[in-house]
Amino acid sequence: MSNRALLEVIALDAEDAIAARSGGADRLELVTDMAADGLSPSPETFARVRAAVDIPVRVMLRLTDGFSAGGPEEVAALVRTAERLRAEGADEFVFGFLDDHGHPDLVTVERLMAVLDGCRWTFHRAIDRAADRDGLRKQLADVPGLDTYLTAGAAEGVDAGLPTLLAEASRSGEPGYDPALLVGGGLRLEHVPPLRAAGVQGFHIGGASRPSGWSHPVSPSAVSAWREALDA
């Protein structure tokens, strides 16, 4: 197995996708509306990004800010969104929802599984708000396609979550710990050496790829700096 770390970059459009790819990104997380921490893009945006780059694209399934999927109508809308994106050719996704008690929303996951039909997917940072991280992993252990957890280790970000991330990295192979860790959320370059030393192979950047802020496109040179750090 390659020891090369995976670098995933948040993209909002085809311009971002091309810049991230040229900087050395291995994969994109495609979203819209970062003011709400990333919502589902339109099928048209996905189609433009898919045509622009040859690297994998994981598409956000999320219609409202927060970590709840909402009521039956909202969940039905989410399922329709997934169906439209699948029809456009999307085959990798990102989502994660909690119920009112901080446990994984298994009903919504099951509804989406019926549409995604074995597609690979990331459970995103809802895990950092879960009542029981270990319990969540074990409850989702047999869900088809789940191969990654996007996590900072804590709701406050990687600074606070680093001990949790290092501990979870050491549990690879235990029930619920087969999915890869994809570390993101306040991630900085100085976090990379301890995480790499612990065996973490997935890194996710958003704001770090845009030194001028979210109103500006991804910077290829910023992505390249991360690529070099991960390859060092």
C-alpha positions in Angstrom: 0.0 0.0 0.0 1.3 3.5 -0.9 2.4 5.6 2.1 1.5 8.8 0.1 -0.9 11.0 2.1 -4.2 11.9 0.5 -4.8 15.7 0.2 -8.5 16.7 -0.2 -9.4 20.3 -1.0 -12.7 22.0 -0.8 -13.9 23.3 -4.2 -16.9 25.5 -4.9 -16.7 25.4 -8.7 -14.6 24.3 -11.7 -12.1 27.1 -11.3 -11.3 25.9 -7.8 -11.2 22.3 -9.0 -8.6 23.1 -11.7 -6.5 25.1 -9.2 -6.6 22.4 -6.6 -5.7 19.8 -9.1 -2.7 21.8 -10.4 -1.5 22.3 -6.8 -1.4 18.6 -6.2 -4.8 17.8 -4.6 -5.7 14.1 -4.8 -9.5 14.6 -4.3 -12.0 17.3 -4.0 -14.9 17.9 -1.6 -17.5 19.8 -3.7 -19.8 22.1 -1.8 -21.7 25.4 -2.0 -22.3 28.1 0.6 -19.4 27.9 3.0 -21.3 30.5 5.2 -23.4 27.5 6.2 -20.3 25.2 6.4 -20.9 23.6 3.0 -24.1 22.6 1.4 -25.0 20.4 -1.6 -23.9 21.9 -5.0 -26.2 21.8 -8.0 -26.0 18.9 -10.4 -24.9 21.5 -13.0 -21.9 22.6 -10.9 -20.9 18.9 -10.4 -21.1 18.3 -14.1 -18.8 21.3 -14.8 -16.3 20.2 -12.1 -16.4 16.5 -13.4 -15.6 17.8 -16.9 -12.8 20.0 -15.7 -10.6 17.5 -13.7 -9.8 13.8 -13.6 -9.4 13.4 -9.8 -12.1 12.0 -7.5 -14.9 14.4 -6.4 -16.8 13.8 -3.2 -20.1 15.7 -3.2 -21.7 17.1 -0.1 -25.2 15.9 0.8 -26.5 18.6 3.1 -29.3 21.1 2.6 -29.2 23.2 5.9 -26.6 24.4 8.3 -26.1 22.2 11.4 -25.9 18.4 11.9 -29.6 17.5 11.8 -31.1 16.2 8.6 -34.5 17.7 9.7 -37.9 16.3 9.5 -39.5 13.9 6.9 -39.9 16.7 4.2 -36.2 17.8 4.6 -35.0 14.2 4.4 -37.1 13.6 1.3 -35.5 16.7 -0.3 -32.1 15.4 0.6 -32.9 12.0 -1.0 -34.1 13.8 -4.2 -30.8 15.8 -4.2 -28.8 12.6 -4.0 -30.8 11.1 -6.8 -30.2 14.1 -9.1 -26.5 14.1 -8.3 -26.3 10.3 -9.0 -28.1 10.8 -12.3 -25.4 13.4 -13.2 -22.7 10.8 -12.5 -21.6 11.6 -9.0 -20.3 8.4 -7.3 -18.6 9.6 -4.1 -20.3 11.6 -1.4 -19.9 13.4 2.0 -22.6 13.5 4.7 -23.3 12.9 8.3 -26.3 13.6 10.5 -27.0 13.3 14.2 -30.4 12.9 16.0 -31.5 15.1 18.9 -29.5 13.0 21.4 -26.2 13.2 19.5 -26.4 9.7 18.1 -26.0 8.9 14.4 -29.2 9.4 12.4 -29.5 5.9 11.1 -32.9 6.4 9.5 -31.5 9.1 7.2 -28.4 7.1 6.5 -30.6 4.2 5.5 -32.7 6.4 3.2 -29.5 7.6 1.5 -28.0 4.1 1.2 -31.0 3.1 -1.0 -30.0 5.8 -3.5 -26.2 5.6 -3.2 -26.2 1.9 -3.9 -22.7 1.2 -2.6 -21.0 4.5 -3.5 -18.1 5.4 -1.3 -18.7 8.1 1.2 -17.3 10.2 4.0 -19.0 10.7 7.4 -18.2 14.3 8.0 -17.5 16.4 11.1 -20.9 15.6 12.7 -18.7 12.9 14.5 -17.0 15.8 16.4 -20.4 16.7 17.9 -21.5 13.1 18.7 -22.5 12.1 22.2 -20.3 9.0 21.8 -17.6 8.9 19.1 -16.8 5.3 19.7 -20.4 4.3 19.8 -21.1 6.1 16.5 -18.3 4.3 14.7 -19.6 0.9 15.9 -23.2 1.7 14.9 -22.0 2.6 11.4 -19.5 -0.2 11.1 -21.5 -2.2 8.6 -22.9 0.6 6.5 -22.0 0.0 2.9 -19.5 2.4 1.3 -18.4 4.3 4.4 -14.6 4.5 4.0 -13.7 7.8 5.7 -14.3 9.9 8.7 -13.7 13.7 8.3 -12.8 14.8 11.8 -10.9 17.4 13.8 -11.1 15.1 16.8 -13.1 17.8 18.6 -15.8 20.3 17.8 -13.3 23.2 18.5 -10.8 22.0 15.9 -7.6 20.0 15.5 -5.7 21.9 18.3 -8.2 20.5 20.9 -8.8 17.2 19.0 -5.2 16.1 18.4 -5.0 13.6 21.3 -8.2 12.0 20.2 -7.0 11.8 16.6 -3.7 10.2 17.6 -5.6 7.7 19.8 -8.1 6.8 17.1 -5.2 6.3 14.5 -3.8 3.7 16.8 -7.1 1.7 16.8 -7.1 0.9 13.0 -8.4 -2.6 12.5 -10.7 -2.6 15.5 -14.5 -2.8 14.9 -15.6 0.6 13.6 -12.1 1.8 12.9 -11.6 0.5 9.4 -12.6 3.8 7.7 -9.7 6.1 7.1 -9.2 9.2 9.2 -9.4 12.4 7.1 -8.2 15.2 9.3 -9.7 18.7 8.8 -11.1 21.6 10.8 -8.6 24.1 12.0 -5.8 22.0 10.5 -2.4 23.7 10.3 0.9 22.6 8.8 2.4 22.1 12.2 -0.1 19.4 12.9 1.1 17.3 10.0 4.3 15.7 11.5 2.6 14.2 14.6 -0.4 13.0 12.6 1.8 11.4 9.9 4.0 9.8 12.6 0.8 8.2 14.0 -0.1 6.8 10.6 -2.8 9.3 9.5 -2.9 9.4 5.7 -5.8 11.8 4.9 -5.7 15.6 5.2 -8.5 18.0 4.3 -8.1 21.8 3.7 -10.6 24.5 3.0 -9.6 28.0 4.2 -5.9 27.0 4.1 -6.1 26.7 0.3 -7.4 30.3 0.0 -5.0 32.7 1.7 -7.2 35.6 0.4 -10.4 34.2 2.0 -13.5 32.4 0.7 -14.5 35.1 -1.7 -11.3 34.3 -3.7 -10.6 31.0 -5.6 -8.3 28.2 -4.5 -4.6 29.1 -4.7 -2.5 26.5 -6.5 0.6 27.6 -4.6 -1.2 27.2 -1.2 -2.3 23.7 -2.2 1.3 23.0 -3.4 2.7 24.0 0.0 0.5 21.4 1.6 1.4 18.8 -0.9 5.1 19.4 -0.2 4.6 19.2 3.5 2.7 15.9 3.2 5.3 14.4 1.0 8.3 15.5 3.1 
